[in-house]
């Protein structure tokens, strides 16, 4: 026979497990949404500056970066129109939204763009990540607690109309 206390404890444990499961599901959904936003941002800012094969590689690098920032990344090439300031801004915009330190951001772009950063040491890259200089790719400081981009302010269109608060717009 089950005592009322045992039944109460069992019910509480079950509710606690459901709450934890719900928290994990929400965290996973948030992580997927953030990755989707970062992929769309990357696609929007880099698509006109590299061959399709290199764009596919940087998107794979980015997805790996979101889960394993210390991984080895595949090098890619741009069309030469982007300067180091652009790539600094790109790395900072991504890394800031992932909560990564500047050293992690610098290592990422140095590995991904070895040609552009051939003569740059990590301390120099770190110092210049968020410099407000004229560039094609603009610095976009996220609002506190958000990983959304200010698409219009940086001269881009939010391709999926997705934000940290919403799901992607369904294709019609």
Secondary structure, DSSP 4 states (H G I P E B T S, - for coil): ---HHHHHHHHHHHHHHHHHHHHHHHHHHHHHHHHHHHHHHHHHHHGGGS-HHHHHHHHHHHHHHHH-TTS--------S-S-HHHHHHHHHHHHHHHT--HHHHHHHHHHHTTTTTTT--HHHHHHHTT-----SSPP-PPPTT-----TTTTT---TT---TTSPPPPP-
